[in-house]
Amino acid sequence: MTGWQDAWPAPAKLNLFLHVTGRRADGYHSLQTAFRLIDLADTLRFEARADGRVTLLRPLAGVPPEQDLCVRAATLLRAATGHKGGVAIDLVKRIPVGGGLGGGSSDAATTLIALNHLWSLGLKRGELQQLALKLGADVPVFVFGKNAFAEGIGEELSPLELPQAWYLLLVPPVQVPTASVFAAPELTRESKPIKITAFFDGLKHRSLHNDLEPVVCKRYPEVARHLAWLKQHGEARMSGSGACVYAEFSTESAARAAHAQLPPAMHGFVVRGLERHPLHGLSK
């Protein structure tokens, strides 16, 4: 995909673990996590505008256009490079909103990657990652374009080679606001930092966890209910700040067998882990 007529994918992510290791003076939390890209994706299309305006063809309900991450990404890229052209952005959402899957962050990253290419701006991947961080802590990993071990507030990224895997992903009927979870007084912020080698040991021995999970399960019983059902079928975890929960399987057939047992009142689907972002080859 290289042209204005193309559909540009924005894949979701899972957090394979998420440890909160402290709170910084600026109010952000220090984290360690592992991002796994998956084949569930939003789709974006871009149309050039001669009037210099940045618009969204289908605004998201409840989100003012100027606060939309795609609009903010395009506006930031124009300001950083002095580009005068405008763009109309058409976003088709498939990633659940408020699910902890990074949909908005991924949309913003795809906007940066696509417009850097379509506008012939020539920014390197590292430069795009620096811009991405201004939009949110999860945006840089989608520009980075690989599965990653992340530290800092999530922007210090090391590539991870992960085994092939499939996931049964459940979507509880709630949206969880990230800020309120991180602000919760009961949140544990004292996880001991680990090294990448310990992460792989944790995968093997199932000793990893998500520090946000107890807070969300206490406040949102539907998340706890979905997680409890999923734990009958394997190791299960919440992604990010929720609400989505998942279990990992080594084969697609095993994931689909578990999905076939899903109660009618629960919604979920099988997704595949990606080795890298489908747009990874466009940035250097």
N, C-alpha and C positions, 0 to 999 in steps of 0.2 A: 504494500500500500504506500503510494508515494504522491497521490494527487488529491485535488480538491473534491473529487467525486467519491472518494473512497470512504468506507466505514472504518473507524479507528477504534480498536478494542481497549477497554480499561478493566483489567482483571481484578478480582477480589483477592484478599489475603486471609490466611489464618495465622493466629499466634499459637505456635506450638508449645510455648510456655510464656509467662509474663511475671517477672519478679520486680517488685518495687523495692529499690535498695536505699532510698532516702528522699529527702525533700531539699531542693536547692533554695538559695537565697532569693532567686527571682520568682519563686512560687511554683516552678515546674518540678516534676518528680524525676528522680534518676531511676532509670529502668534497665533491665536486661530482658530481651525477648528474642524469639526466632520467628521470622516472617516466612511463611510458605505461600507462594503464589498458587492460585487455583484457576480452573478453566471456566468458572462462572464470571461473566464480564458484562459491564455496560458497553454501549456503543455510542460513539460520537461521530458526527459529520460536521464539516466546516465549510462555510460559504464566504468568499471574500466580499467585503463591503468597501466601497470607495470613499465613504464619508467619515471614516476613522472611528466609527462607533463599535462597541463590543456589546452584542445582544445575545439573548438566549431565546431560541424559537419556542421552547416549551418550558416555561418557568416551573420549578418544583413548588408544590403546594406548601404554603407557609414559609417559604424562603424568599425574602426580597431579592430581586435580581442582582443588586449591587453586592449582596453578601454571598451569592452563589460562588462556589469555589472555582468553577470553570471560568466565569466572568472575571473573578479576581486574578486567576492565573494568566489569562490573556492580557488583562490590564497591566499586571506586573511586568510581563514580558515586553510589552510595548514601552513602558516607562524605562525599563532597564537598558533597552537597546535603541530608543529613539525612533522606533518604527512608527510610521504614520498611518498604515493601513488599518482597516477595521475588519471585523469578522462576526458572522452570525453562527452561533453554535447550536446544533441540534443534538440533544442528549436523550438516548433511550435507556431507561433504568431497568436493570434486571437484578442488581445487587440490592438486597433489603436495606432500607434506611434505618439507622440506629441499631444495626445488628452486630457491630464490632468487626465488620469485614472490610473496612477501609474504602467503601465505594466512592464517597465524595473525594477522598484523598487521591484515589486512583484516577478519577475523572480529571482532577486538576493536573496530575502528572502527565496524562495523555494529552491534555491541552497544551502543556509546555512543550512536550516532545513533538507533537504534530505541527504546531505553529512555528517552532524553531525551524522545522524542515520546510513547511509550506511558504513561510516568509523568507526563506534562505538567509537566516540570521547567523548561522555558523557557530552557535555557542556549543562548547564541549559539554559532555555529560556532567562533569564536576561543577561547571558553572550553573547548569540547570538544577543540580541538586542544591546549590546554595540558594537559588531563588525559591526552590520548592520548600525549603525549611521555613521561609517567611509565611508560607500558607498553612503550615501545620506539621507536627512532628512525624506523621505517617507518610507525608507526601514524598520525601526523598527516596524511600526504598523503592517506590514504583518507577522513579527515574533511574535509579541504580539498576533495576531490571533483573536482578537475580534474587534467589532465596538468600536470606541474610541473617546473621547473628548481629543484633543491634544493642548498642549501649548509649550512654548519655541520656537524652530525652527520646532516643530512638533514631538519632541521625548518624551515629558512629557505626558504620556498616562494614561487616566482613562477609565475603561470599560463603555460602554453605552449599556443599554437594549433598543433596538429600536423596534417599532411596525412592524409587517409584512407589506411589501410594494413592489410594482412593479414600474418600471421606464421605460418611453419611452426615449431612449437615441439616440440622433442624432449626426452624425459624419460629420461636415463640411469638405469640401475637401481642408483643409489647415493643416499644422503643425505649432504649436506655440512654439517657443523656450522659455523655462521658464526663463532663465537668463535675456533675454532682457525685459521681462515683469516686473520683479522685479526691473530692473534698470531704468525703465521709469520715467522721471522727473515728469510726471503728476500723478503718483501713489500716492494715499492717504495712509499715513502711521500712521494715528492718531486715528484709531478706539479705542473706550474705551473698555478695557477688560470686559468680562462678566463671570458669574459663570455658572456651569452646569445647575442649576435650571432655569437660564435666557435662556439657550439654548432651554430647553423644552418649556418654555413659548413662545419663538420665533418661534418654530415649530408650536405651536398652533395658534399664532397670525400673522404668516407670516411676521415677522419683521427682519428676518435674510437676509444676503446678502453675496456676494463675492466681495471683494475690487478690485480684479484683473479684474473683468468683464468689467467695463467701458473702461479700457485701451485696452483690447483685442478687444472689439467691435469697438472701434475707428480705430484701426490699421488693423483689419481683417473684412471687411464688410460681408463676408460669415457667420462669427460667429454671427454677429448682425442679419442677415436675418433669420438664423435658430432659433435663440432665440426668435425673434419676432413672428415667426409662432407658436412656441411651447407655447408661452404665451397665445395664443388663446384657449388653451386646459387645462390651469391650471397654477399654480405657477411654473415657470421655472427658471433654474439657470445654470451657467457654472460650470463645475467641475475643480478644481485646477486652473492651468494657461491656461486652454483650450487646444484644441479647442472644445471638446465635450460639449454638453448642454443636459439637461434632465428635465423632469417633473415627479413628483411623483404621483402615484395613489394607492388607498387603495385596489383595486382589479385588478387581471390580465385581466379580461374582459374589464374594463375601459381603461387600458393601450393599449390593442389590438384594441379597437374601435378607439382610437386616432391615432394609427399607421396606421390603414386602410385608414385614410384620408390624409396620408403623400403625398405631391406632388411628381411626378415621378422624379424630379431633386434632391430630397433630399434622403439621405440614413440614415436609423436608424433601431433600433430593440428594442424589449422588454426584459428587464432583471429583475431578482428577487433579492431583498435584502437578504443577508445571515445573520444568527445569529452569525456565527463564521467561521473562516478559516477552510477549509476541513482538513488541516494538524494540527489543534490545539492540538489534543490529543497526538502528537508525542513528544512534549517538555514539561518539567516540570518547 
